[in-house]
Amino acid sequence: MAVVMKKSQRWRVLLAHAWMLMFVAITVLPFLVILSISFKQGNFLGGGLIPKNFSLEHWKLALGFSYTDADGQLVKPPFPVLLWIWNSLKVSFVSAAIALLLSITSAYAFARMRFKGKTTLLNGLLLLQMFPSVLALVAIYALFERIGEFVPWLGLNSHWSLALAYTGGIAQHIWLIKGYFDSVPHELEEAAAVDGATPLQAFVYVLLPMAVPILVVVFVLAFLGGMIEYPVASVLMHNEENLTLAVGSRLFLFNQRYLWGDFAATAVLAGIPLTVLFLVTQRWLTSGLTAGAVKG
């Protein structure tokens, strides 16, 4: 049976679709601009959205290939873009894995165990998280410089030290996972205990499988935080081959010359692994971010 809508309701539907299309256009337009600049000849920002002189020179440099320009000169890649992307992925994955492990165990302790000062510790974690890491740059540099004198692989210019520094901001992750653990009924673990399961077995085989969506959310948030973080990485990383993408990208913008085309190609290339990550974890992200208060 056909659905008949009132005239006022049709206008509301059309207006909602118009706003949705406008929102999509505003969201997609910056990406299209960056993509267009990456295919333009030369490092210029001007011109229309569709390149007049289509060129792959910026993509060749971003992928580490040399090319011959119109004057017959060999142009080599100015920076190791793929190495920077690999450094960022490596540091982000290690820091996200460590942060997830620490967040899971800490959240379980706060959600299921009783000990003196639990509320104070939780509030203290939340309070410390309100201060940005940039306020502690001097302390972070001095700390890892001192540690490097005794443990070189945890000193300056080390990806391990950078990953360890990133794990300091796990307070918000602890709160997220704790809230999810609180929503899981205690009766499920009690039933597992009746069947002979130890607290560790109940945690691993009952609680963790139910918390997979929020764990994926925490991992993705920690991973993205490591990919885009700049202040701490700029202090700890000095050598060009050890830089992360966020720090190395600034080298495309000189005082006398801005390599906008190379920068745009690098930005699009760096977004590919992040897009793959979102596509792989999409169903867990959706359920984790929209989870209700009752689980079972």
C-alpha positions as CSV (number, residue, x, y, z in Angstrom):
1,M,0.0,0.0,0.0
2,A,1.4,3.4,-1.0
3,V,2.4,5.7,1.9
4,V,0.8,9.2,1.6
5,M,2.7,12.0,3.3
6,K,1.4,15.4,4.1
7,K,2.8,18.3,2.2
8,S,4.5,19.7,5.4
9,Q,6.1,16.3,6.1
10,R,7.4,16.1,2.5
11,W,9.1,19.4,2.9
12,R,10.7,18.2,6.2
13,V,12.0,15.1,4.4
14,L,13.4,17.1,1.5
15,L,15.0,19.6,4.0
16,A,16.6,16.7,5.9
17,H,18.0,15.2,2.7
18,A,19.4,18.6,1.7
19,W,21.2,19.0,5.0
20,M,22.5,15.5,4.7
21,L,23.9,16.1,1.2
22,M,25.4,19.4,2.4
23,F,27.1,17.7,5.3
24,V,28.5,15.0,3.0
25,A,29.8,17.6,0.6
26,I,31.5,19.6,3.4
27,T,33.1,16.4,4.7
28,V,34.3,15.1,1.4
29,L,35.4,18.4,-0.2
30,P,38.7,18.8,1.8
31,F,39.7,15.2,0.8
32,L,38.9,16.0,-2.9
33,V,41.0,19.2,-2.7
34,I,44.0,17.3,-1.3
35,L,43.6,14.5,-3.9
36,S,43.5,17.1,-6.7
37,I,46.6,18.9,-5.5
38,S,48.5,15.5,-5.4
39,F,47.8,15.0,-9.1
40,K,48.7,18.6,-10.2
41,Q,51.9,19.4,-11.9
42,G,54.2,21.4,-9.7
43,N,53.8,22.3,-6.0
44,F,51.0,24.8,-6.3
45,L,47.7,25.3,-4.5
46,G,45.9,27.3,-7.2
47,G,43.6,26.1,-10.0
48,G,40.4,24.3,-10.1
49,L,39.4,21.1,-8.4
50,I,40.1,19.1,-11.6
51,P,43.8,19.3,-12.5
52,K,44.5,20.7,-16.0
53,N,47.9,19.1,-16.3
54,F,47.5,15.7,-14.8
55,S,50.8,14.3,-13.3
56,L,52.0,11.5,-11.1
57,E,55.2,13.1,-10.1
58,H,54.2,13.7,-6.5
59,W,53.0,10.1,-6.1
60,K,56.3,8.8,-7.5
61,L,58.3,10.8,-5.0
62,A,56.0,9.7,-2.1
63,L,56.4,6.1,-3.1
64,G,60.2,6.4,-3.3
65,F,60.7,6.5,-7.1
66,S,62.7,9.0,-9.1
67,Y,61.4,10.6,-12.3
68,T,62.7,12.8,-15.1
69,D,61.1,16.3,-15.4
70,A,60.4,18.3,-18.5
71,D,64.0,19.7,-18.6
72,G,65.5,16.2,-18.5
73,Q,66.7,16.5,-15.0
74,L,66.4,13.5,-12.6
75,V,64.3,14.3,-9.6
76,K,64.9,12.1,-6.6
77,P,62.6,11.7,-3.5
78,P,63.4,14.4,-1.0
79,F,62.3,12.4,2.0
80,P,61.8,8.7,3.0
81,V,58.0,8.9,3.1
82,L,57.3,5.1,3.2
83,L,59.8,4.8,6.0
84,W,58.1,7.5,8.0
85,I,54.7,5.8,7.5
86,W,56.2,2.5,8.6
87,N,57.7,4.1,11.7
88,S,54.3,5.6,12.6
89,L,52.5,2.4,12.1
90,K,55.0,0.5,14.2
91,V,55.0,2.9,17.1
92,S,51.3,3.3,17.0
93,F,50.6,-0.5,17.0
94,V,53.1,-1.2,19.8
95,S,51.8,1.7,22.0
96,A,48.1,0.8,21.3
97,A,48.8,-2.9,22.2
98,I,50.6,-1.9,25.5
99,A,47.9,0.7,26.3
100,L,45.1,-1.9,25.7
101,L,46.8,-4.5,27.9
102,L,47.3,-2.0,30.8
103,S,43.8,-0.6,30.4
104,I,42.1,-4.0,30.4
105,T,43.9,-5.1,33.6
106,S,43.4,-1.8,35.4
107,A,39.8,-1.5,34.4
108,Y,39.1,-5.0,35.6
109,A,40.7,-4.1,39.0
110,F,38.6,-1.0,39.3
111,A,35.4,-2.7,38.2
112,R,35.5,-6.0,40.0
113,M,37.9,-5.7,43.0
114,R,37.4,-3.8,46.2
115,F,40.4,-2.0,47.7
116,K,41.0,1.2,49.7
117,G,41.3,4.4,47.8
118,K,39.7,3.1,44.6
119,T,37.5,6.1,44.0
120,T,40.3,8.5,44.7
121,L,42.6,6.7,42.3
122,L,39.9,6.8,39.6
123,N,39.3,10.5,40.1
124,G,43.1,11.1,40.2
125,L,43.5,9.4,36.8
126,L,40.7,11.5,35.3
127,L,42.3,14.7,36.7
128,L,45.7,13.9,35.4
129,Q,44.3,13.2,32.0
130,M,43.0,16.8,31.8
131,F,46.5,18.2,31.4
132,P,48.0,17.9,27.9
133,S,51.2,16.1,27.3
134,V,52.8,19.2,25.9
135,L,53.1,20.6,29.5
136,A,55.4,17.7,30.3
137,L,57.7,17.9,27.3
138,V,60.7,19.0,29.3
139,A,60.2,16.2,31.9
140,I,59.7,13.6,29.1
141,Y,62.9,14.6,27.4
142,A,64.9,14.7,30.6
143,L,63.5,11.3,31.7
144,F,64.2,9.4,28.5
145,E,67.6,11.1,28.1
146,R,68.5,9.8,31.6
147,I,67.1,6.3,30.9
148,G,69.0,6.1,27.7
149,E,72.3,6.3,29.6
150,F,71.5,3.0,31.2
151,V,69.2,1.4,28.6
152,P,70.1,2.7,25.2
153,W,67.1,1.2,23.4
154,L,64.8,3.2,25.7
155,G,66.6,6.5,25.2
156,L,66.3,9.3,22.7
157,N,65.8,8.5,19.0
158,S,64.2,5.1,19.9
159,H,60.8,4.0,18.8
160,W,60.4,1.9,21.9
161,S,60.8,5.0,24.1
162,L,58.2,6.9,22.0
163,A,55.8,4.0,22.2
164,L,56.3,3.9,26.0
165,A,55.7,7.6,26.2
166,Y,52.4,7.3,24.3
167,T,51.1,4.7,26.8
168,G,51.0,7.3,29.5
169,G,47.6,8.6,28.4
170,I,45.5,5.6,29.2
171,A,43.3,7.1,31.9
172,Q,40.4,7.7,29.5
173,H,40.8,4.2,28.1
174,I,40.5,2.8,31.7
175,W,37.3,4.7,32.2
176,L,35.8,3.5,29.0
177,I,36.6,-0.2,29.6
178,K,35.6,0.1,33.3
179,G,32.2,1.4,32.3
180,Y,31.7,-1.5,29.9
181,F,32.8,-4.0,32.5
182,D,30.3,-2.5,35.0
183,S,27.5,-3.1,32.5
184,V,28.2,-6.8,32.4
185,P,26.2,-8.7,35.0
186,H,28.3,-10.2,37.8
187,E,26.1,-13.3,37.7
188,L,27.8,-14.5,34.5
189,E,31.2,-14.7,36.3
190,E,29.5,-16.3,39.3
191,A,28.0,-18.9,37.1
192,A,31.4,-19.6,35.6
193,A,32.8,-20.0,39.1
194,V,30.1,-22.5,40.0
195,D,31.2,-24.5,37.0
196,G,34.7,-24.6,38.4
197,A,36.3,-21.6,36.6
198,T,39.0,-19.7,38.3
199,P,38.7,-15.8,38.4
200,L,41.3,-15.7,35.6
201,Q,39.4,-18.1,33.5
202,A,36.1,-16.2,34.1
203,F,37.9,-13.0,33.1
204,V,39.4,-14.5,29.9
205,Y,36.6,-16.7,28.7
206,V,33.5,-14.8,29.9
207,L,34.2,-11.1,30.4
208,L,36.7,-10.4,27.6
209,P,34.7,-12.0,24.8
210,M,31.7,-9.8,25.7
211,A,33.9,-6.7,25.8
212,V,35.5,-7.1,22.4
213,P,33.6,-4.1,20.9
214,I,34.9,-1.6,23.5
215,L,38.4,-3.2,23.3
216,V,38.5,-2.6,19.6
217,V,37.3,1.0,20.1
218,V,40.1,1.6,22.7
219,F,42.7,0.0,20.4
220,V,41.7,2.2,17.4
221,L,41.6,5.4,19.5
222,A,45.1,4.6,20.9
223,F,46.4,3.7,17.4
224,L,45.1,7.0,15.9
225,G,46.5,9.0,18.8
226,G,49.9,7.6,18.1
227,M,49.6,8.2,14.3
228,I,48.7,11.9,14.7
229,E,50.7,12.8,17.8
230,Y,53.4,15.5,17.2
231,P,54.8,17.3,20.3
232,V,56.3,14.2,22.1
233,A,57.6,12.7,18.8
234,S,59.2,16.0,17.8
235,V,61.1,16.0,21.2
236,L,62.2,12.4,21.3
237,M,63.0,11.8,17.6
238,H,65.9,13.6,16.0
239,N,67.3,11.5,13.1
240,E,65.5,11.7,9.8
241,E,65.3,8.0,9.4
242,N,63.6,7.6,12.8
243,L,61.0,10.3,12.4
244,T,57.3,9.5,12.4
245,L,55.0,10.8,9.6
246,A,53.6,13.6,11.8
247,V,57.0,15.0,12.5
248,G,58.6,14.3,9.1
249,S,55.7,16.0,7.3
250,R,56.8,19.4,8.5
251,L,59.9,19.1,6.4
252,F,57.8,19.5,3.3
253,L,57.1,23.1,4.3
254,F,60.3,25.2,4.0
255,N,60.6,28.9,4.7
256,Q,61.3,29.6,1.1
257,R,59.4,26.8,-0.7
258,Y,56.3,24.8,0.2
259,L,56.1,21.4,-1.4
260,W,52.3,21.3,-1.4
261,G,52.0,18.6,-4.1
262,D,54.4,16.2,-2.3
263,F,52.7,16.9,1.0
264,A,49.2,16.1,-0.4
265,A,50.4,12.8,-2.0
266,T,52.0,11.8,1.3
267,A,48.8,12.7,3.2
268,V,46.6,10.6,0.9
269,L,49.1,7.7,1.0
270,A,49.2,7.8,4.8
271,G,45.4,7.6,5.0
272,I,45.3,4.3,3.2
273,P,46.3,2.1,6.2
274,L,44.0,4.0,8.5
275,T,41.1,3.5,6.1
276,V,41.8,-0.2,6.0
277,L,41.9,-0.3,9.8
278,F,38.4,1.3,9.9
279,L,37.0,-1.0,7.3
280,V,38.3,-4.1,9.2
281,T,37.1,-3.0,12.6
282,Q,33.9,-1.3,11.4
283,R,31.4,-3.7,12.9
284,W,33.1,-3.7,16.3
285,L,33.4,0.0,16.3
286,T,29.7,0.5,15.6
287,S,28.6,-1.8,18.4
288,G,31.2,-0.5,20.8
289,L,30.4,3.2,20.4
290,T,26.6,2.6,20.4
291,A,26.6,0.1,23.3
292,G,23.7,0.4,25.7
293,A,23.8,0.1,29.5
294,V,22.7,-3.5,29.7
295,K,24.8,-6.4,28.4
296,G,24.1,-10.1,28.6
